Every structure is written in structure tokens, then in C-alpha cells.
């Protein structure tokens, strides 16, 4: 089969790889309908996260079950399924509390930028649809696997409520879908921080009421100006840098909520500043599995169309161009036809 492998900074290749096999009784093998490139994949691609050996890439996926292990009960061959970027048994105490991405048996998914994928803990990780979805719905269902689930967690963790004011820091796919999620949760005012015209347009389509182009102190001042000097009720940090985290905390009103879902790189918090900010902080790897059934239903019912974040579609063997396009911000998110 074809699969994507990262060899080093900006050295990404599509090559022949062994087909995955059932190795545990709880495994499933999927034939993927589509995969994609995640913004978090750019960290190792750029060399910011070290790659010490050739590494299979990809953690977002949906497709049809081809084979299951002997202990798998909840999914069967022929079903269309969506899974999270982190496997989970969905039965441990942490899973039952809704944090499946920290399951005691968790494995982070890799190797999904391929035509076939082995999914561990299939019963707790995969969610099947009642029927095989149309081709047009595949991008939106694929988005639920990570970026929509992560954007939804950002809104949930930031306590977005009907009538509230939310700020989204970051205009990548997660940030844009955090805007969509905040809208679905009833935020009255949604301020998207973006300098990119095409991303601003999509943010408005998803529900943003205001756009702020400033950054740093100027960006914080602009948020305060828009919120009568108080700050926002909820701020959703969807980048993972020191600047974005500082901006998020300082843009939040006392008693407000900050969520952080961007994979952090070089982020340090000022203890005294955080103490006197008087804000709630909550985030981490999104428990996508918690939200999957609801998000899949929203897509299938035509209530949301998160697949619009895919603005570049390429065959799997052109994956290197997909990485380049996202790295250079020529594309928001690349869908890979497997």
C-alpha cells in the first residue's frame, strides 16, 4: 500500500509500505476513504519537533472496516466508521469521565496518511454510521476525527454559553472550527483573530461577528476595546505558542475561561500574572471520542459543514505538496484521496 513517511525536516515521502495486520484481538483494519494533513504535523515537518528515524504520519481518518479482531463487538466489516486521533477503551475511569484521549490504554494514532490503517481498541475508539455516507459528506466526517472535535473541545473547555462573548486565537483549521463550535454553543459575539483574508471569510461564514488582525499587546488592547475594557467571557487558544497563550490569558475577563488546544511549543506561564488574572484554564489533547457521536449526527443531519476547511485536495502520492502548501499558508488544510 501507499503510505506517508517523514524522514527529516521538510523531507516527506509517499512510498510503498507493508499493509497493516491484526496484532491484537481488539484491533480493526480500515480501508480509508480519506485522510488529511494536520497543523500539528507541521511541527515535526519543520524540524521543531525532532524526528529521530523515518516516521509514518497521519492521525485523522475515516473509512470502511475490512477486518476485526476476535474480541471486537461494536463494529463489523463493511461498516463506515470515524475514529479519534487517540485510541481508547472507553471503559476505564478516565474514559467514563469523558477524557478518552488520556485513557489508561491510550495509543496516539500514526500512519493514517495511507490507504489502510490498523486501529487499536476498536470498540472504544471507532463510531459507526448507520449507513454508508455519500461521497460529499466524507470531508466533513473526516473533520470530526480531529479538528472539529478539537475545536468543539476548545469551546466546551472555555465554557462558551448562549449569549456569551468568545475570542478565538488562531485561524488554522482548529481555530476556524472553534468558531463554528462557539456558534453552535450559542455565543452571541465571536471574535476571530486572523490576518488572512480567505480565512477571515471562512471564519465569518462559520459565525464570527468580528475580526481582529492585531497581535500581541495591540491585539489584547483591541479585544479589551471591543469588550468595553473588560475582556472576553471565553478565549479559545488554538495555536500553541508563547504569544498566543499570553494573548489568550490577557484577553480574558476576570472570572472568564481560557481553553488551550494548540500543541504547546516553548510555552511558559507567568505564575504571578496568572494568579492576578483570575481566569480558569482548561485544555490538552481533545477528548474527541466524547463528542464523536454528536458531531457525526450534526454532519449527517446537514446542520454543519466543517469540511469547508479543506481547501486543497490531492492524491496520496502528492502528499509532499500538501505539506508545502500548508507550511507556506497557501492552504488551510489538505485532504488526501487514498
C-alpha positions in Angstrom: 0.0 0.0 0.0 1.0 3.7 -0.2 1.9 5.4 3.0 3.4 8.7 4.1 6.8 8.8 5.9 8.7 11.7 7.4 12.4 11.3 7.2 13.5 14.7 8.5 12.8 18.4 8.3 10.7 19.1 5.1 11.6 15.6 3.8 8.2 13.9 3.5 7.6 11.0 1.1 4.9 8.8 -0.2 6.2 5.3 -0.5 5.2 1.6 -0.5 4.7 0.3 3.0 3.6 -3.1 4.4 -0.1 -3.4 4.8 -1.2 -3.4 8.5 -2.4 -6.6 10.1 -4.4 -7.5 13.1 -1.9 -7.8 16.0 -4.3 -7.7 19.0 -7.8 -9.2 19.4 -9.2 -5.7 19.9 -7.8 -4.3 16.6 -9.7 -3.3 13.4 -8.3 -2.8 9.9 -9.8 0.1 8.0 -9.7 0.9 4.3 -9.6 4.7 4.5 -12.0 6.8 2.5 -9.8 9.9 3.0 -7.1 11.2 5.2 -5.5 14.6 5.7 -2.6 16.7 7.0 -3.0 18.3 10.4 -1.5 21.6 11.5 0.2 19.7 14.3 2.0 17.6 11.6 3.8 20.8 10.6 5.8 20.8 13.9 7.9 17.7 13.1 7.8 18.6 9.4 9.5 21.9 10.2 12.0 20.3 12.5 10.6 21.9 15.6 9.6 18.5 17.0 12.6 16.2 16.5 12.3 13.1 14.2 15.0 10.6 15.0 14.0 7.9 12.4 11.7 7.6 9.4 8.2 8.1 10.9 4.8 7.2 9.4 2.5 10.2 9.5 -1.2 10.9 9.9 -3.8 10.7 12.7 -7.1 11.8 11.1 -9.2 9.1 9.4 -12.5 7.7 8.3 -13.3 4.6 6.2 -14.7 1.2 5.9 -13.9 -1.7 8.3 -12.2 -4.5 6.4 -11.3 -6.9 9.3 -11.7 -7.1 13.1 -10.0 -9.0 15.9 -11.8 -11.8 17.7 -12.8 -9.6 20.7 -14.3 -6.7 18.7 -18.0 -6.5 19.2 -19.2 -2.9 18.4 -18.0 -2.6 14.7 -18.0 -5.1 11.9 -16.6 -5.5 8.4 -18.4 -3.3 5.9 -19.4 -0.5 8.3 -18.3 3.1 7.7 -16.5 4.4 10.8 -14.8 7.5 12.2 -12.2 7.3 14.9 -10.3 9.7 17.2 -6.6 10.5 16.9 -6.1 8.7 20.2 -7.3 5.2 20.8 -9.3 4.5 24.0 -11.0 1.5 25.6 -13.9 3.9 26.5 -14.5 1.9 29.8 -11.7 3.0 32.2 -12.4 5.6 34.9 -10.8 8.3 32.8 -12.8 7.5 29.7 -16.0 7.3 31.8 -15.2 10.8 33.0 -15.1 12.0 29.3 -11.3 12.2 28.8 -10.7 9.4 26.4 -7.6 11.0 25.0 -6.0 10.2 28.3 -7.3 6.6 28.5 -5.0 4.4 30.6 -4.6 2.2 27.5 -4.3 5.1 25.0 -2.2 5.0 21.9 -1.8 8.0 19.7 -2.7 7.2 16.2 0.0 7.4 13.5 0.3 6.1 9.9 -3.2 7.3 8.9 -1.9 9.1 5.8 -2.2 5.8 3.9 -4.7 3.6 2.2 -5.1 1.1 5.1 -4.9 1.6 8.9 -4.8 -0.5 12.0 -6.9 0.9 14.8 -6.2 -0.4 18.3 -9.1 -0.7 20.9 -11.6 -0.6 18.0 -14.7 -1.0 20.2 -13.8 2.1 22.2 -12.2 4.2 19.5 -14.5 3.9 16.5 -18.0 5.2 15.9 -20.0 3.6 13.1 -22.6 5.4 11.0 -25.9 3.7 10.3 -25.4 3.8 6.6 -22.6 4.4 4.2 -22.4 8.2 3.7 -22.3 9.9 0.4 -19.0 11.0 -1.1 -19.9 14.6 -0.5 -20.1 14.1 3.3 -16.6 12.4 3.6 -14.7 15.7 4.1 -17.0 16.8 7.0 -16.9 13.4 8.6 -13.1 13.3 8.3 -13.0 16.7 10.1 -14.8 15.2 13.1 -11.9 12.8 13.6 -9.7 15.6 15.0 -10.0 19.3 14.0 -13.8 19.6 14.6 -13.6 17.6 17.8 -10.7 19.7 19.0 -12.4 22.9 18.1 -15.5 21.7 19.9 -13.4 20.8 23.0 -11.9 24.3 22.8 -15.4 25.9 23.0 -16.6 23.4 25.7 -13.5 23.8 27.9 -13.8 27.6 27.6 -17.3 27.4 28.9 -18.9 29.0 25.9 -22.5 29.7 26.8 -25.6 31.2 25.0 -25.2 35.0 24.8 -21.5 35.0 25.7 -18.6 36.6 24.0 -15.8 34.3 22.7 -12.5 35.1 21.2 -10.7 32.5 19.0 -6.9 32.9 18.8 -5.7 31.1 15.7 -7.1 30.8 12.2 -5.9 27.3 11.2 -8.5 24.6 10.7 -8.9 24.1 14.5 -9.4 27.8 15.1 -11.9 28.1 12.3 -13.8 25.1 13.6 -13.6 26.5 17.1 -15.5 29.5 15.7 -18.1 27.1 14.3 -18.3 25.3 17.6 -18.7 28.5 19.6 -21.6 29.5 17.2 -23.2 26.1 17.8 -23.0 26.6 21.5 -24.8 29.9 21.3 -22.1 32.5 21.7 -23.6 35.9 20.8 -20.3 37.5 19.8 -17.4 35.6 18.3 -14.2 37.5 17.7 -11.7 35.7 15.4 -8.1 36.8 15.4 -6.8 36.5 11.8 -4.7 38.4 9.3 -5.5 36.1 6.3 -8.4 37.4 4.1 -9.6 33.9 2.9 -9.5 32.6 6.5 -11.4 35.6 7.7 -14.1 35.0 5.1 -14.5 31.4 6.3 -14.5 32.5 9.9 -17.4 34.8 9.2 -19.2 32.0 7.3 -18.8 29.8 10.4 -20.2 32.5 12.7 -17.5 35.1 13.6 -19.0 38.5 14.2 -15.7 40.5 14.4 -12.2 40.1 13.1 -9.1 41.3 14.9 -5.9 41.5 12.9 -3.6 42.9 15.6 -1.3 40.7 17.6 0.5 40.9 21.0 -0.2 44.0 23.1 -2.1 45.6 20.3 -4.3 42.6 19.9 -5.1 42.4 23.6 -5.9 46.2 23.6 -8.2 45.7 20.6 -10.1 42.8 22.4 -10.5 45.0 25.5 -11.8 47.8 23.3 -14.4 45.5 21.8 -15.5 44.3 25.2 -15.8 47.7 26.9 -12.5 47.3 28.7 -13.3 44.1 30.5 -12.2 41.2 28.3 -14.0 38.2 26.8 -16.0 35.6 28.7 -14.3 32.8 26.8 -11.0 32.7 24.9 -10.1 29.7 22.8 -6.3 29.3 22.2 -5.8 27.2 19.1 -2.1 27.7 18.2 0.3 26.6 20.9 2.9 29.4 21.0 4.0 31.7 23.9 2.5 34.7 22.1 -0.9 33.0 21.5 -1.1 31.7 25.1 -0.2 35.1 26.6 -2.6 36.8 24.3 -5.4 34.4 25.3 -4.9 34.8 29.1 -4.7 38.6 28.9 -7.7 38.9 26.7 -10.0 37.1 29.2 -12.0 38.9 31.8 -11.5 38.1 35.5 -13.6 35.0 36.2 -13.6 34.1 32.5 -12.3 30.9 30.9 -9.3 30.1 28.7 -9.1 26.8 26.8 -5.8 25.7 25.2 -5.9 23.0 22.4 -2.9 24.1 20.3 0.0 21.7 20.9 2.4 23.8 23.0 5.9 24.6 22.0 8.0 26.8 24.2 5.0 27.9 26.3 5.7 29.1 29.9 3.3 30.7 32.2 3.9 33.7 34.5 2.8 32.5 37.9 2.1 36.0 39.3 0.4 37.1 36.2 -1.8 34.1 36.1 -2.6 34.5 39.8 -3.9 38.0 39.4 -5.6 37.3 36.0 -8.2 35.3 37.9 -9.1 33.1 35.0 -10.0 29.4 34.6 -7.6 27.4 32.4 -8.5 24.1 30.9 -7.2 22.2 27.8 -5.0 19.5 26.5 -5.4 16.8 23.8 -9.1 16.9 22.9 -11.2 14.0 24.0 -12.6 13.7 20.5 -14.3 10.3 21.2 -16.5 12.0 23.8 -18.0 14.3 21.1 -17.9 12.0 18.0 -21.5 10.6 18.1 -23.0 14.1 18.4 -20.6 15.7 15.8 -21.3 12.9 13.3 -25.0 13.3 13.7 -24.7 17.1 13.2 -22.9 16.4 9.9 -25.3 13.7 8.7 -28.3 15.9 9.6 -26.8 18.7 7.5 -26.6 21.2 10.4 -22.9 21.9 10.0 -20.3 21.6 7.2 -16.9 21.5 8.8 -15.4 20.0 5.6 -15.1 23.5 4.2 -11.8 23.8 6.0 -10.3 21.6 3.3 -9.2 24.0 0.6 -6.8 21.7 -1.1 -7.4 18.1 -2.3 -4.5 15.9 -3.5 -3.9 12.3 -4.3 -1.9 10.5 -1.6 1.2 10.3 -3.7 1.3 14.1 -3.8 1.4 14.5 -0.1 4.6 16.4 -0.1 2.9 19.3 -2.0 0.1 19.2 0.6 2.7 19.7 3.4 4.4 22.5 1.5 1.1 24.3 0.8 0.2 24.2 4.5 3.7 25.2 5.6 3.6 28.2 3.3 0.0 29.0 4.4 -1.2 28.6 0.8 -3.7 26.1 2.2 -5.7 25.8 5.4 -5.9 22.1 5.3 -5.1 19.4 2.8 -7.4 16.4 2.2 -5.6 13.3 0.8 -7.5 11.0 -1.5 -6.5 7.5 -0.6 
